[in-house]
């Protein structure tokens, strides 16, 4: 009975601090983003409502990106305030040890993570999609477009007053396969078209191999190699398809299937999906790590010092995740392993930490 009473109190306290930290980061994200939007729209002489509305649409996605960090900070502040009020000792007197406290925080965070990765993420993705749709209408990149459908990769490019409609059957690594380039003037009259077995697009100066050029007057030319200037390279093309936060789970799964069917790499989509599926475990681990740090460092009566340790820990965890993410996206290891190995490492750290803390 005592445990149930204190469970309710602990749960309410943790959710309170989580809510407060979320509000703080929401406000920070809002003001940082609105400055960016105001700068973007100043040349259009539009109402302040445009940057305000776009910031409103983009902020949930920004908040989603830092949620693991928010869980860590929330659990730290929660434990520190319990320690300051001497409530940790009171819990021990009533029979609630450190392990029970950490377990409750971890399970609560796990359930919250499930809600975040399903309900919150769905709304966040919808908001992000609308944000990008509106923003792209004002972007100078509208004349440079790229899309993937059942007929392969399509690119609309402009260079030196001419328009280029480019199609490729396959895009993998930095190469396009079975490429067709239609060259048009500003009145959309066809000037010539080029076919190539392969195009290396690592730079803006594409290298086409086994090329055939068909001119308007009926002449044709065959070349082993041809260099083609473009506004696209591999990095820019990848960035166009990297706004995965604007797609919900079902759309991501469908997109991954389409990429695989067309022979395109779906590694980044799979990585994004795995991170989304593992998010409840990730935020739970971050909350547990924050709790362990505070319980272990509670003899330092400085909130600033303890929070600084939490920030340093978050930076270390970020680089661990980034390192394994690179291994996955460069196909040095499987995508599933690249996402799960950091979680396994952090879980082992939590297990050791809980054993040590429960001895205190």
C-alpha positions in Angstrom: 0.0 0.0 0.0 2.8 2.4 0.9 4.5 1.6 -2.4 1.4 2.4 -4.3 1.0 5.8 -2.5 4.6 6.7 -3.2 4.4 5.4 -6.8 1.7 7.9 -7.5 3.7 10.7 -5.8 6.9 9.8 -7.7 5.0 9.5 -11.0 3.3 12.9 -10.6 6.6 14.6 -9.6 8.5 13.1 -12.5 5.8 14.1 -15.0 5.7 17.6 -13.5 9.5 18.1 -14.1 9.3 16.5 -17.6 6.5 19.0 -18.5 8.5 22.0 -17.2 11.6 21.0 -19.1 9.5 20.4 -22.3 8.0 23.9 -22.0 11.5 25.5 -21.6 12.9 23.7 -24.6 9.7 24.4 -26.6 10.1 28.1 -25.9 13.8 28.0 -26.8 13.1 26.1 -30.0 10.3 28.5 -31.0 12.3 31.6 -30.6 15.4 30.2 -32.3 13.3 29.0 -35.2 11.2 32.1 -35.6 14.4 34.2 -36.0 15.4 31.9 -38.9 11.9 32.2 -40.5 11.9 36.1 -40.1 15.3 36.3 -41.9 14.0 33.9 -44.6 10.8 35.9 -45.3 12.2 39.5 -44.9 12.8 39.8 -48.7 9.2 38.9 -49.4 7.6 41.7 -47.5 5.0 39.5 -45.9 3.0 39.6 -42.7 4.7 38.4 -39.5 2.0 35.7 -39.4 4.0 33.7 -42.0 7.1 33.1 -39.9 4.9 32.7 -36.8 2.8 30.0 -38.5 5.7 28.2 -40.0 7.5 28.2 -36.6 4.4 26.7 -35.1 4.5 23.9 -37.7 8.2 23.2 -37.4 8.6 23.3 -33.6 7.2 19.8 -32.8 9.7 18.2 -35.1 12.6 20.2 -33.5 11.3 19.1 -30.1 11.1 15.5 -31.2 14.8 15.5 -32.1 15.9 16.4 -28.6 13.4 14.4 -26.6 16.0 11.8 -25.4 18.0 14.7 -24.0 14.9 16.1 -22.3 14.2 12.8 -20.6 17.8 12.7 -19.2 17.6 16.3 -17.9 14.1 15.8 -16.5 15.1 12.7 -14.5 18.2 14.5 -13.2 16.3 17.5 -12.0 13.6 15.2 -10.5 16.2 13.2 -8.5 18.1 16.3 -7.5 15.0 18.0 -6.1 14.1 14.8 -4.2 17.6 14.8 -2.7 17.4 18.5 -1.8 14.1 17.9 0.1 15.6 14.9 1.8 12.8 12.8 0.2 15.2 10.1 -0.9 15.9 9.2 2.6 12.2 9.2 3.4 11.6 6.8 0.6 14.3 4.4 2.0 12.7 4.5 5.4 9.4 3.5 3.9 11.1 0.6 2.1 11.5 2.0 -1.4 15.1 1.5 -2.5 17.0 3.2 -5.3 16.3 0.3 -7.7 12.5 0.6 -7.2 12.7 4.4 -7.8 14.8 3.9 -11.0 12.5 1.1 -12.2 9.4 3.3 -11.9 11.1 6.2 -13.8 12.3 3.8 -16.5 8.9 2.1 -17.0 7.1 5.5 -17.0 9.5 6.8 -19.6 9.1 3.6 -21.7 5.3 4.1 -21.8 5.7 7.8 -22.6 8.1 6.8 -25.4 5.5 4.6 -26.9 3.0 7.5 -27.0 5.7 9.8 -28.4 6.7 7.4 -31.2 3.1 6.8 -32.3 0.8 9.7 -31.5 3.2 12.6 -31.1 5.4 11.6 -34.0 2.3 11.3 -36.3 1.2 14.8 -35.6 4.8 16.1 -35.8 5.3 14.5 -39.2 2.1 16.0 -40.5 3.1 19.5 -39.2 6.6 19.0 -40.8 5.1 18.0 -44.1 2.9 21.2 -44.2 5.9 23.3 -43.1 8.0 22.0 -46.0 5.2 22.4 -48.5 4.7 26.1 -47.6 8.4 26.8 -47.3 9.2 25.2 -50.7 6.8 27.6 -52.4 9.1 30.5 -51.5 12.3 28.7 -52.0 14.7 29.5 -54.9 15.2 25.8 -55.4 11.8 25.4 -57.0 13.5 25.4 -60.4 15.6 22.4 -59.3 13.3 19.5 -58.5 13.8 15.8 -57.9 11.4 12.9 -57.4 11.1 9.1 -57.4 8.2 7.2 -58.8 7.6 3.9 -60.6 9.5 5.1 -63.6 12.6 5.7 -61.7 14.4 8.9 -60.6 13.4 12.2 -62.2 15.3 15.5 -62.0 14.4 18.9 -63.4 17.6 21.0 -63.7 18.4 24.4 -65.2 21.8 25.5 -66.4 22.9 28.5 -68.6 19.4 29.3 -69.7 18.5 25.7 -70.7 16.2 23.2 -69.0 17.2 19.6 -68.4 14.8 16.8 -67.7 16.8 13.8 -66.4 15.6 10.3 -65.8 17.6 7.3 -64.4 16.4 3.7 -63.8 18.6 3.3 -60.7 20.4 5.5 -58.1 22.9 3.8 -55.9 25.8 5.3 -53.9 27.0 8.1 -56.2 26.0 6.5 -59.6 22.9 6.8 -61.8 22.2 3.9 -64.1 20.6 4.0 -67.6 20.4 7.8 -67.7 18.4 9.9 -70.2 18.9 13.7 -70.4 16.5 15.8 -72.4 17.9 19.3 -73.2 15.2 22.0 -73.7 15.3 25.8 -74.3 13.2 28.3 -72.3 10.3 27.7 -74.6 10.5 24.0 -73.9 11.6 23.0 -77.4 13.8 19.9 -77.4 17.4 20.7 -78.5 18.9 17.3 -78.0 18.8 14.3 -75.7 21.6 12.2 -74.2 21.6 8.6 -73.1 24.4 7.1 -70.9 24.9 3.7 -69.3 26.1 5.3 -66.1 26.6 8.8 -64.5 28.9 9.4 -61.6 27.3 12.4 -59.7 29.8 12.7 -56.8 30.5 16.3 -57.9 28.4 18.9 -59.8 30.4 18.0 -62.9 28.9 14.6 -63.7 30.9 12.0 -65.5 28.8 10.2 -68.1 30.0 6.8 -69.5 29.1 5.1 -72.8 27.3 8.2 -74.1 25.0 8.7 -77.1 23.9 12.2 -78.2 20.9 12.6 -80.4 20.6 16.1 -82.0 17.5 17.9 -83.3 18.6 17.8 -86.9 18.8 14.0 -86.7 22.6 13.7 -86.2 23.9 11.4 -83.5 27.2 11.0 -81.7 28.8 8.3 -79.6 31.3 9.0 -76.8 33.0 6.9 -74.2 32.9 9.7 -71.7 31.2 13.1 -71.4 31.2 15.6 -68.5 27.8 17.3 -67.7 27.4 20.4 -65.5 24.5 20.2 -63.1 23.1 21.9 -60.0 22.8 18.5 -58.3 25.5 16.3 -56.9 25.2 13.2 -54.6 24.9 15.2 -51.4 22.3 17.6 -52.7 20.2 14.8 -54.2 20.4 12.9 -50.9 19.3 16.0 -48.9 16.2 16.3 -51.0 15.1 12.8 -49.8 16.3 13.2 -46.2 13.3 15.0 -44.7 12.0 11.7 -43.3 10.5 13.5 -40.3 7.8 14.7 -42.6 6.5 11.1 -43.2 4.5 9.0 -40.8 5.3 5.4 -40.0 3.1 3.9 -42.7 4.4 6.3 -45.3 8.0 5.5 -44.4 7.3 1.7 -44.7 5.7 2.3 -48.1 8.6 4.5 -49.3 11.1 1.9 -48.2 9.3 -0.8 -50.2 9.2 1.5 -53.3 12.9 2.2 -53.0 13.8 -1.4 -52.7 11.5 -2.3 -55.7 13.2 0.3 -57.8 16.7 -0.8 -56.8 17.5 2.4 -54.8 19.2 2.3 -51.4 16.6 2.4 -48.5 19.2 2.3 -45.8 18.5 5.8 -44.4 14.7 5.0 -44.4 15.3 1.7 -42.5 17.6 3.5 -40.0 14.9 6.1 -39.4 12.3 3.5 -38.9 14.4 1.5 -36.5 15.2 4.6 -34.5 11.5 5.3 -34.3 10.7 1.8 -33.2 13.4 1.8 -30.6 12.6 5.3 -29.3 10.7 4.1 -26.2 13.7 2.0 -25.1 16.0 4.9 -25.9 14.2 7.5 -23.9 13.7 5.0 -21.0 17.5 4.3 -20.9 18.2 8.1 -21.0 15.9 8.7 -18.0 17.5 5.8 -16.1 21.0 7.2 -16.9 20.0 10.6 -15.6 18.6 9.1 -12.4 21.8 7.0 -11.9 24.0 10.0 -12.4 22.1 12.1 -9.8 22.0 9.2 -7.3 25.7 8.6 -7.7 26.7 12.3 -7.6 24.2 13.5 -5.0 27.0 14.4 -2.6 27.8 17.3 -4.9 25.3 19.8 -3.7 25.4 21.8 -7.0 22.5 21.5 -9.5 24.7 23.3 -12.1 27.5 20.8 -11.7 25.2 17.8 -11.9 23.3 19.1 -15.0 26.7 19.8 -16.6 27.6 16.2 -16.1 24.3 15.3 -17.8 25.0 17.5 -20.8 28.5 16.0 -21.2 26.9 12.5 -21.0 24.4 13.5 -23.7 27.2 14.7 -26.0 29.1 11.4 -25.5 25.9 9.4 -26.2 25.2 11.5 -29.3 28.7 10.7 -30.7 28.3 7.0 -29.9 25.0 7.0 -31.8 26.5 9.1 -34.7 29.5 6.7 -35.0 27.3 3.6 -35.3 24.9 5.4 -37.5 27.7 6.1 -40.0 28.7 2.4 -39.9 25.1 1.6 -40.9 24.6 4.2 -43.6 28.0 3.3 -45.2 27.0 -0.4 -45.1 30.0 -1.3 -42.8 27.4 -3.1 -40.6 23.7 -3.9 -40.8 21.3 -1.0 -40.1 19.6 -3.0 -37.3 23.0 -3.5 -35.6 24.0 0.2 -36.1 20.8 1.2 -34.2 20.8 -1.5 -31.5 24.5 -1.7 -30.5 24.4 1.8 -28.8 21.3 0.8 -26.9 23.0 -2.5 -25.8 26.1 -0.5 -24.6 23.9 2.0 -22.7 21.8 -0.8 -21.2 25.0 -2.5 -19.9 26.0 0.8 -18.4 22.6 1.2 -16.7 22.8 -2.4 -15.3 26.2 -1.7 -13.7 25.0 1.7 -12.5 21.8 0.2 -10.9 23.9 -2.5 -9.1 26.3 0.2 -7.7 23.5 2.6 -6.8 21.4 0.0 -5.0 24.4 -0.7 -2.7 24.4 2.9 -1.5 
